[in-house]
Amino acid sequence: MEEQKAPESEEQSKPRFWKKKKKDKAEEEKQAKSWLREWIDALVFAFIAAAILRSLIFGSYKIPTGSMEQDLLIGDFLIVSNLTYGARTPMAICIPFTQVCLPGVKLPWTRLPGFRDIERNDIIVFNIPWEVKPISQKTNYIKRAVGVAGDTIELRDKILYVNGEEEAYHEGVQRFYTLELNQGVRLSNAKMESVGAGTIGGEGRYVRQVNSNTYRVNMTSEVAEVVQSWPEVDSLYYFMFEDSEPVYQYIQSSGNFSKAFRNHDHFSEIVVPYEGQEIQLTNNNWFVYQDLIERYENNSVERDGNDFIINGERTNIYTVKQDYYFAMGDNRDNSEDSRFWGFVPKDHIIGKAFIVWMSLDGFVPRFNRVFHIID
């Protein structure tokens, strides 16, 4: 009896070349999926690695204002070393490279060991203390640490003194000067520009013309010496507020520190707080330390006449829990800094400004500032 063959399926009945074509197509799809998966995996890895590097090793920041001119200019892009003082572990759950974080979620964190402590006159990047946000989500600021924990600082007639001595010289530090010309003489814009007077990046070289022969100019001390030697100049001196003159902008600034003083050109000796320091609180110095005690170190304080009740205990002695720093901009009269809002807590420190890797004047590159090392 002859054996009958089973009928071929539609697939089996197709020619061999058709089967090979379908197999090749399936293989190509498999390779494409594998290639796409590899790229996605690589991108995810690169994203995570970049986020870790930015958080723990270095960050990139852009200078938005002129508060640190002339050392740092508007449009400078900086690399900031998080390793120098020790990187902070994550404080919140956030989308990498953004300030978008899960609200109300705070992570236990610590600061990793760094290479060294903050030194006086380091240019530091930090979270601005007075904002009411989780620390890592506060706005980033950059200033010079003119006073470190334990330093005694004082402002006499606009000049900063640290531990009884005039602060160290910094090239590029600017202040407002009052410039008076001889009668009938006009100030030459071109001549002022030739010596670099004024704020780099500002709308004008002169802050403003006070009257027909008086100007208020922002200059470095080197430029002021040159200008003072001009024959058309009658007098040149610091523009400053009198010690007794209250400045509304100053005393109404963010934070409570400025309430202890009348203006930002003068204040008496104060010690930059340090961990373990015992502060004797009085009604006279309360505004100097109020933010430190209540906001940065999370204590409840009530005042009863000359007495203080801290966390339910009546005491006029407070022991500081961490180190603090006093930060000022090099463009002294165009900088809202520690003179306005007080001390920078150590837990707000991000890192040390290291290098300018790119700089733009509007959309025009400043090639002379590429890879400029920050002093």
Summary of the structure (lengths in Angstrom):
residues: 375
radius of gyration: 30.5
end to end distance: 102.1
largest distance: 133.9
contacts: 1076
relative contact order: 0.16
helix: 25%
strand: 30%
